[in-house]
């Protein structure tokens, strides 16, 4: 979720993290099912963004780490 500071596709996230696109897709599916990310279709692409709950978790954890 930390990589979703801006909307990103599965391919974008795979490149950034070094994971396979399939692995990223599995993670995103689990995060979406948990309500932590949302998916939006833009043309041919599906872009993922943090949900409000996901954003709150990332912000809370960042505050603890800082």
C-alpha positions as a Markdown table, in Angstrom:
| # | Residue | x | y | z |
|---|---|---|---|---|
| 1 | Unk | 0.0 | 0.0 | 0.0 |
| 2 | Unk | 2.9 | 2.3 | 0.6 |
| 3 | Unk | 3.6 | 2.4 | -3.2 |
| 4 | Unk | 0.1 | 3.8 | -3.8 |
| 5 | Unk | 0.9 | 7.5 | -3.1 |
| 6 | Unk | -0.5 | 8.1 | -6.6 |
| 7 | Unk | -2.8 | 5.8 | -8.7 |
| 8 | Unk | -0.9 | 2.9 | -10.3 |
| 9 | Unk | -1.5 | -0.1 | -12.5 |
| 10 | Unk | -0.5 | -3.6 | -11.7 |
| 11 | Unk | 2.3 | -3.3 | -14.2 |
| 12 | Unk | 3.6 | 0.0 | -12.6 |
| 13 | Unk | 3.6 | -1.6 | -9.2 |
| 14 | Unk | 5.4 | -4.8 | -10.4 |
| 15 | Unk | 8.1 | -2.6 | -11.9 |
| 16 | Unk | 8.5 | -0.6 | -8.8 |
| 17 | Unk | 8.6 | -3.5 | -6.4 |
| 18 | Unk | 10.4 | -6.1 | -8.4 |
| 19 | Unk | 7.5 | -8.6 | -7.9 |
| 20 | Unk | 5.7 | -10.4 | -10.8 |
| 21 | Unk | 2.6 | -8.8 | -12.2 |
| 22 | Unk | 0.7 | -11.9 | -11.0 |
| 23 | Unk | 2.0 | -11.6 | -7.5 |
| 24 | Unk | 1.1 | -7.9 | -7.4 |
| 25 | Unk | -2.4 | -8.7 | -8.7 |
| 26 | Unk | -2.9 | -11.2 | -5.9 |
| 27 | Unk | -1.9 | -8.7 | -3.3 |
| 28 | Unk | -4.1 | -6.0 | -4.8 |
| 29 | Unk | -7.1 | -8.4 | -4.9 |
| 30 | Unk | -6.6 | -9.2 | -1.2 |
| 31 | Unk | -6.2 | -5.5 | -0.3 |
| 32 | Unk | -9.3 | -4.6 | -2.4 |
| 33 | Unk | -11.3 | -7.4 | -0.7 |
| 34 | Unk | -10.2 | -6.0 | 2.7 |
| 35 | Unk | -11.4 | -2.5 | 1.6 |
| 36 | Unk | -7.9 | -1.0 | 1.7 |
| 37 | Unk | -7.6 | -0.1 | -2.0 |
| 38 | Unk | -10.0 | 0.8 | -4.7 |
| 39 | Unk | -9.8 | 0.1 | -8.4 |
| 40 | Unk | -10.8 | 2.4 | -11.2 |
| 41 | Unk | -10.8 | 1.7 | -14.9 |
| 42 | Unk | -9.2 | 4.4 | -17.1 |
| 43 | Unk | -9.4 | 3.4 | -20.7 |
| 44 | Unk | -7.5 | 0.1 | -21.1 |
| 45 | Unk | -6.0 | 0.3 | -17.6 |
| 46 | Unk | -7.2 | -0.4 | -14.1 |
| 47 | Unk | -5.6 | 2.0 | -11.6 |
| 48 | Unk | -5.4 | 1.3 | -7.9 |
| 49 | Unk | -5.6 | 3.8 | -5.2 |
| 50 | Unk | -5.7 | 3.6 | -1.4 |
| 51 | Unk | -9.2 | 3.7 | 0.0 |
| 52 | Unk | -9.9 | 6.1 | 2.9 |
| 53 | Unk | -9.3 | 3.2 | 5.3 |
| 54 | Unk | -6.0 | 2.3 | 3.6 |
| 55 | Unk | -4.9 | 5.9 | 3.6 |
| 56 | Unk | -5.6 | 6.2 | 7.3 |
| 57 | Unk | -3.6 | 3.0 | 8.0 |
| 58 | Unk | -0.6 | 4.3 | 6.0 |
| 59 | Unk | -0.8 | 7.7 | 7.7 |
| 60 | Unk | -1.1 | 6.2 | 11.1 |
| 61 | Unk | 1.9 | 3.9 | 10.6 |
| 62 | Unk | 4.0 | 6.7 | 9.1 |
| 63 | Unk | 3.3 | 8.8 | 12.2 |
| 64 | Unk | 4.5 | 6.0 | 14.4 |
| 65 | Unk | 7.7 | 5.5 | 12.4 |
| 66 | Unk | 8.5 | 9.2 | 12.1 |
